[in-house]
């Protein structure tokens, strides 16, 4: 299981006032509150979601 690549994503800006689809992407990544972090599998789908809301998150 250690052969899987992962990304750590942190929510650094509030999704309040953003488009509804961007808010849905934040929850889809499993991020809830500000400064919450999540370790996710590095897949093209996850990378696309991160790219869509790049102005709200930080990849650690």
GUPA-402719 format. One line per field, with one value per atom (N, C-alpha, C, O, CB): residue number from 1; x, y, z. Coordinates in pm, whole numbers, padded with zeros to 5 digits. Glycine has a CB too. Example, Ala and Ser with C-alpha at 12.3 -4.5 7.8 and 13.67 -1.06 7.14 Angstrom:
<pavos>
seq	[1, 1, 1, 1, 1, 2, 2, 2, 2, 2]
px	[01319, 01230, 01320, 01424, 01131, 01285, 01367, 01290, 01341, 01408]
py	[-00569, -00450, -00330, -00332, -00447, -00225, -00106, 00003, 00114, -00060]
pz	[00780, 00780, 00780, 00846, 00905, 00708, 00714, 00787, 00804, 00572]
</pavos>
This chain:
<pavos>
seq	[1, 1, 1, 1, 1, 2, 2, 2, 2, 2, 3, 3, 3, 3, 3, 4, 4, 4, 4, 4, 5, 5, 5, 5, 5, 6, 6, 6, 6, 6, 7, 7, 7, 7, 7, 8, 8, 8, 8, 8, 9, 9, 9, 9, 9, 10, 10, 10, 10, 10, 11, 11, 11, 11, 11, 12, 12, 12, 12, 12, 13, 13, 13, 13, 13, 14, 14, 14, 14, 14, 15, 15, 15, 15, 15, 16, 16, 16, 16, 16, 17, 17, 17, 17, 17, 18, 18, 18, 18, 18, 19, 19, 19, 19, 19, 20, 20, 20, 20, 20, 21, 21, 21, 21, 21, 22, 22, 22, 22, 22, 23, 23, 23, 23, 23, 24, 24, 24, 24, 24, 25, 25, 25, 25, 25, 26, 26, 26, 26, 26, 27, 27, 27, 27, 27, 28, 28, 28, 28, 28, 29, 29, 29, 29, 29, 30, 30, 30, 30, 30, 31, 31, 31, 31, 31, 32, 32, 32, 32, 32, 33, 33, 33, 33, 33, 34, 34, 34, 34, 34, 35, 35, 35, 35, 35, 36, 36, 36, 36, 36, 37, 37, 37, 37, 37, 38, 38, 38, 38, 38, 39, 39, 39, 39, 39, 40, 40, 40, 40, 40, 41, 41, 41, 41, 41, 42, 42, 42, 42, 42, 43, 43, 43, 43, 43, 44, 44, 44, 44, 44, 45, 45, 45, 45, 45, 46, 46, 46, 46, 46, 47, 47, 47, 47, 47, 48, 48, 48, 48, 48, 49, 49, 49, 49, 49, 50, 50, 50, 50, 50, 51, 51, 51, 51, 51, 52, 52, 52, 52, 52, 53, 53, 53, 53, 53, 54, 54, 54, 54, 54, 55, 55, 55, 55, 55, 56, 56, 56, 56, 56, 57, 57, 57, 57, 57, 58, 58, 58, 58, 58, 59, 59, 59, 59, 59, 60, 60, 60, 60, 60]
px	[00082, 00000, 00086, 00037, -00093, 00213, 00301, 00342, 00403, 00424, 00308, 00345, 00250, 00277, 00350, 00138, 00043, 00092, 00137, -00097, 00083, 00123, 00007, -00109, 00168, 00040, -00064, -00032, 00082, -00078, -00136, -00125, -00191, -00297, -00191, -00130, -00192, -00245, -00169, -00091, -00375, -00441, -00495, -00553, -00555, -00476, -00521, -00611, -00576, -00401, -00725, -00817, -00770, -00772, -00964, -00727, -00670, -00759, -00736, -00536, -00860, -00955, -01096, -01122, -00934, -01185, -01323, -01396, -01382, -01395, -01474, -01552, -01680, -01757, -01586, -01705, -01824, -01809, -01705, -01842, -01913, -01910, -01854, -01847, -01830, -01813, -01763, -01879, -01990, -01651, -01850, -01952, -01993, -01915, -01899, -02117, -02170, -02090, -02069, -02317, -02046, -01970, -01834, -01782, -01950, -01776, -01649, -01667, -01583, -01587, -01778, -01808, -01829, -01784, -01934, -01896, -01920, -01788, -01772, -02016, -01695, -01565, -01488, -01421, -01484, -01497, -01430, -01483, -01405, -01450, -01615, -01671, -01641, -01625, -01823, -01634, -01600, -01460, -01433, -01614, -01371, -01235, -01228, -01124, -01138, -01338, -01341, -01295, -01264, -01259, -01288, -01246, -01369, -01467, -01163, -01363, -01478, -01452, -01507, -01518, -01368, -01343, -01213, -01133, -01337, -01193, -01070, -00952, -00962, -01075, -00843, -00719, -00732, -00643, -00676, -00841, -00852, -00766, -00756, -01001, -00704, -00617, -00672, -00748, -00473, -00634, -00679, -00571, -00514, -00813, -00542, -00445, -00525, -00608, -00356, -00499, -00575, -00484, -00365, -00652, -00540, -00465, -00439, -00527, -00541, -00321, -00282, -00334, -00268, -00128, -00455, -00515, -00547, -00553, -00644, -00567, -00603, -00732, -00744, -00618, -00828, -00954, -00931, -00984, -01055, -00852, -00823, -00741, -00764, -00748, -00646, -00566, -00653, -00630, -00454, -00751, -00843, -00927, -00952, -00932, -00972, -01050, -00965, -01012, -01106, -00841, -00751, -00723, -00718, -00619, -00705, -00678, -00796, -00777, -00645, -00917, -01037, -01048, -01093, -01161, -01007, -01019, -00883, -00864, -01104, -00786, -00647, -00636, -00544, -00558, -00726, -00721, -00774, -00765, -00800, -00830, -00884, -00797, -00806, -01023, -00714, -00640, -00490, -00442, -00684, -00417, -00272, -00232, -00280, -00205, -00143, -00094, 00034, 00130, -00071, 00034, 00151, 00246, 00349, 00107]
py	[-00120, 00000, 00126, 00234, 00000, 00113, 00229, 00274, 00379, 00198, 00194, 00232, 00335, 00387, 00109, 00364, 00463, 00603, 00629, 00439, 00693, 00832, 00907, 00881, 00899, 01001, 01078, 01227, 01268, 01034, 01307, 01452, 01497, 01445, 01521, 01593, 01652, 01789, 01874, 01662, 01809, 01932, 02004, 01941, 01903, 02136, 02217, 02329, 02396, 02275, 02349, 02457, 02586, 02597, 02424, 02684, 02808, 02930, 03033, 02833, 02919, 03028, 02975, 02860, 03097, 03058, 03016, 03007, 03095, 03112, 02900, 02888, 02971, 02965, 02742, 03047, 03133, 03241, 03305, 03198, 03259, 03360, 03309, 03383, 03478, 03182, 03122, 03058, 03049, 03017, 03013, 02942, 02814, 02754, 02909, 02775, 02655, 02531, 02442, 02636, 02525, 02408, 02402, 02293, 02410, 02517, 02520, 02476, 02406, 02659, 02519, 02474, 02323, 02256, 02546, 02270, 02126, 02051, 01941, 02094, 02110, 02047, 02041, 01941, 02123, 02148, 02150, 02037, 01964, 02286, 02021, 01913, 01778, 01679, 01931, 01771, 01646, 01598, 01478, 01662, 01692, 01656, 01621, 01576, 01771, 01640, 01605, 01715, 01690, 01486, 01838, 01951, 02017, 02042, 02053, 02046, 02103, 02245, 02340, 02017, 02259, 02391, 02450, 02379, 02384, 02576, 02644, 02576, 02536, 02794, 02563, 02499, 02349, 02287, 02562, 02288, 02143, 02081, 02135, 02096, 01968, 01902, 01764, 01707, 01892, 01711, 01581, 01517, 01582, 01591, 01391, 01317, 01239, 01155, 01220, 01269, 01211, 01134, 01164, 01319, 01037, 00960, 01048, 01125, 00829, 01037, 01119, 01057, 00973, 01136, 01100, 01051, 01171, 01284, 00967, 01149, 01261, 01331, 01453, 01213, 01257, 01318, 01412, 01523, 01209, 01368, 01451, 01573, 01683, 01369, 01553, 01667, 01770, 01890, 01618, 01724, 01815, 01893, 02012, 01739, 01826, 01896, 02001, 02112, 01796, 01967, 02062, 02180, 02295, 01993, 02151, 02257, 02353, 02473, 02197, 02300, 02382, 02482, 02595, 02293, 02441, 02529, 02564, 02573, 02464, 02585, 02612, 02739, 02751, 02623, 02834, 02960, 02946, 03040, 03066, 02830, 02806, 02712, 02711, 02750, 02631, 02529, 02545, 02620, 02393, 02472, 02468, 02321, 02246, 02551, 02281, 02143, 02140, 02210, 02092, 02058, 02052, 01942, 01922, 02028]
pz	[00000, 00000, 00000, -00030, 00120, 00033, 00037, -00103, -00118, 00120, -00207, -00342, -00403, -00511, -00430, -00335, -00384, -00351, -00239, -00325, -00447, -00425, -00361, -00391, -00558, -00272, -00205, -00213, -00236, -00058, -00194, -00187, -00058, -00020, -00312, 00010, 00128, 00088, 00041, 00248, 00107, 00065, 00188, 00276, -00037, 00193, 00306, 00254, 00157, 00385, 00318, 00281, 00346, 00469, 00324, 00267, 00321, 00300, 00361, 00259, 00213, 00195, 00207, 00173, 00059, 00255, 00274, 00141, 00056, 00368, 00122, -00002, -00001, -00097, -00026, 00105, 00110, 00003, -00007, 00252, -00075, -00180, -00311, -00409, -00136, -00314, -00438, -00513, -00462, -00409, -00634, -00712, -00639, -00566, -00853, -00662, -00597, -00636, -00554, -00632, -00761, -00805, -00735, -00710, -00958, -00703, -00632, -00487, -00432, -00638, -00426, -00289, -00287, -00195, -00234, -00388, -00397, -00416, -00364, -00512, -00489, -00509, -00377, -00349, -00614, -00297, -00166, -00079, -00018, -00095, -00074, 00008, -00054, 00018, 00025, -00185, -00252, -00219, -00217, -00402, -00193, -00152, -00003, 00046, -00183, 00069, 00210, 00301, 00418, 00234, 00251, 00333, 00393, 00323, 00250, 00524, 00591, 00637, 00581, 00708, 00739, 00796, 00743, 00682, 00949, 00766, 00727, 00796, 00912, 00763, 00726, 00773, 00794, 00851, 00902, 00748, 00757, 00647, 00537, 00745, 00679, 00582, 00551, 00630, 00634, 00436, 00393, 00308, 00220, 00315, 00335, 00254, 00150, 00184, 00342, 00023, -00087, -00181, -00192, -00164, -00249, -00349, -00471, -00513, -00389, -00527, -00642, -00771, -00832, -00648, -00810, -00934, -01023, -00974, -00906, -01152, -01240, -01197, -01212, -01382, -01143, -01100, -00982, -00979, -01061, -00885, -00768, -00809, -00760, -00660, -00899, -00947, -01018, -01005, -01042, -01094, -01162, -01064, -01083, -01256, -00957, -00855, -00784, -00758, -00752, -00754, -00688, -00781, -00737, -00647, -00909, -01006, -01018, -01038, -01143, -01007, -01019, -00905, -00925, -01022, -00784, -00667, -00613, -00491, -00557, -00702, -00662, -00579, -00497, -00784, -00598, -00523, -00380, -00301, -00595, -00347, -00212, -00130, -00008, -00222, -00197, -00127, -00144, -00229, -00175, -00062, -00069, -00064, 00021, 00048, -00154, -00156, -00075, -00106, -00303, 00029, 00120, 00077, 00141, 00266]
</pavos>
